[in-house]
Amino acid sequence: MIWQSINTEHQCHYCVPAHTAIANMMQVDQQLITALKNKQPLDDAKLQQLRDTTLALVRQCGQLNAEQVQTFYAAGYNRQQLLEIILGISQKVMSNYVNHIAATPLDDAFKPFA
């Protein structure tokens, strides 16, 4: 959820299809895979809140307001999970940006998911 939300936000030509392929291999629900890849609303309100908070952190450079934090907690998440999103952002910033700069070629296994 976190990684693919960031991948699509960053428009990573490598990570979006790679994580789509991995999600398929892990038998993640196809509707969820498609919604994440295509930036469509999610059917699950709690997962949608996770994505909304992740994207707010990315777009607002890590600065959530009190209402955003409380909405995240009200959805059933906690402070540790908020910090886990930040960890995911740090990983994806590095990965996505390197792929942009290096023009990492897409592996053959991921091409059907591009």
PyMOL commands that set and color helices and strands:
alter all, ss='L'
color gray80, all
select helices_A, chain A and resi 2-9+15-25+30-37+45-59+66-74+79-102+108-113
alter helices_A, ss='H'
color red, helices_A
deselect
rebuild
show_as cartoon
